[in-house]
Amino acid sequence: MEVTCTIDNHKITVKKGSTILEAAGKAGIHIPVLCHLDGHTPFTSCMVCVVQEKTSGKLLPSCSARVEEGMIIETASDAVFKARQDALNMLLSEHVGECEAPCTRTCPAHPGLPQMIRHIKTGSLDAAFSIIQQVIPFPSITGRICPAPCEMACTRAGIDAPVSLKLLERYAGDIAAGRQTKDAYNIPPDTGKKAAVIGAGPAGLAAAYSLRLMGHSCTLFEKEAGLGGHIRKSIPAGRLPREVLERELSILGKIGITIKTGISKGSDISLDELQTDYDTIILAVGKLADNESFLPATLCGNNSILINRETLMTGTPGIFACGACTRPMNMAIRAMTHGCLAASMADRFLKGDTLFNIDSREPVRKKNKLFISTVKHYTQQELTELLNSASPDNRVTPLNGEDRGFIKEEAERGAARCLHCDCYKIEGCLLRKYSQEYNADQLRYEQFTRKQIRRIADHPSIIFEPAKCIKCGRCVRLTKETMHGFCFTGRGFDVDITIPFDIPLQLIEEKTLKSCVQLCPTGALAFKEEV
């Protein structure tokens, strides 16, 4: 026997007894789930899958509610959105863990430092370099001159001393220096678009680098004979050897950027000429005192170029600005990050993004802020727990001095000190994905006391962090038929998922345990090798 319902204006006929979730799936309509597990009895615990029956106005859990003849279901009404948001807020109130490590959050470039460190620890240096150069174009430079705010935020500082993050970044850059060929950067096919970057200080260098890695043809103009701006002028050679600077900047030519130095803005080039020859322009001209004559008065104001703060576009479509010409930049890494952002915006402009169909002076409607779970304060007991999975060594100092940097053994020892307070499963975490989508708030139902962070890491490749668990019960159902597995303990609000009698993870049947990791909707169960 069959029944027919309407879901989001789609008429769907299914077998009697089918759930709303199954019916929606048949029509290709996505409904978020966290506790549901295909082939198993509905658990109905997360309530993220709720939908609204239009006639009655009731909210129903789609994973367990059965389709009835004539039902009219809405999966995206305001009431559904709010109910899912509330459900996620409740789940987050008991979820304790860091999505990103404090070092990543604190660095203006937001690099994957813990992932880089894991690669250095295992000797996978090409992979380490690949991670860092995604957002930091010249790690051998920043690894020498950066004031390292990431180290100030390092969780390990609460135990003894922070991880030597700057030296490790520098090590990855220096070791990869001999392998820096165009092929190593995976540049996509040429887009046919031409970009000009004016100014070769930190912001301009990063903008040109990023545009080229996006597949655009790029020409970099600089009035001085050498590239680098204040990095070249102000950083002593003892701190940044000139051979290192030249080596790092030489990659620009290797990846196909056309470099024109000794070009005076105004006499040798004009904005009008550039607009004729290029599809987009990025201004990275530094402080405006010496450059205002080159720029139309309509672009300038109060000693800075006027830009839309969200898009970095000036009042002239296709012309963007970044770096010190827009606002003071007190760190090279901050200027580089601004340059990368300008390149990203120029790329979106070149691709016809509707973001730029509005008046550039109007504020942009922002997307939901990226969801990031954080731990405000670690107890000493928790720091000890984290230290159990890291080297107890004190901070590693280069034997040959800071100027010479790490050798291989020192880098690996330094990397082994990382507590890995980031999430091993950040890319695969459904809780984070849906929290972002529904603009969930981790502090909406903040607990007076929270779960204590624990790590069960006796398995060679799998880690279990109970404080991240949202009690979806997937692992309980998956291991129900095995001799050893996960189970619920406690009652009511005190219920938890545990391993009975503290049985080691290694005693759980391997294939089933791996399925638990793959189907865990958070980072509570994760593969250690995930980076």
SULBELDA-V572682 format. One record per helix or strand of 2 or more residues. SS is the DSSP state (h for helix, s for strand). FROM is the first residue (numbers start at 0). LEN is the number of residues. If there is no record, write none. Layout:
ss from len
SS FROM LEN
SS FROM LEN
//
This chain:
ss from len
s 1 6
s 9 6
h 19 7
s 49 4
s 58 3
s 71 3
h 77 16
h 101 5
h 112 9
h 124 9
h 138 7
h 148 5
h 154 4
h 164 15
h 181 4
s 193 5
h 201 12
s 216 6
h 229 5
h 241 13
s 257 4
h 270 7
s 279 4
h 287 3
h 291 3
h 296 3
s 299 2
s 303 2
s 318 3
h 322 3
h 331 19
h 353 4
h 379 8
h 407 8
h 429 8
s 461 3
h 465 3
h 473 5
s 485 4
h 491 3
s 495 4
h 499 3
h 504 3
h 509 10
s 524 3
//
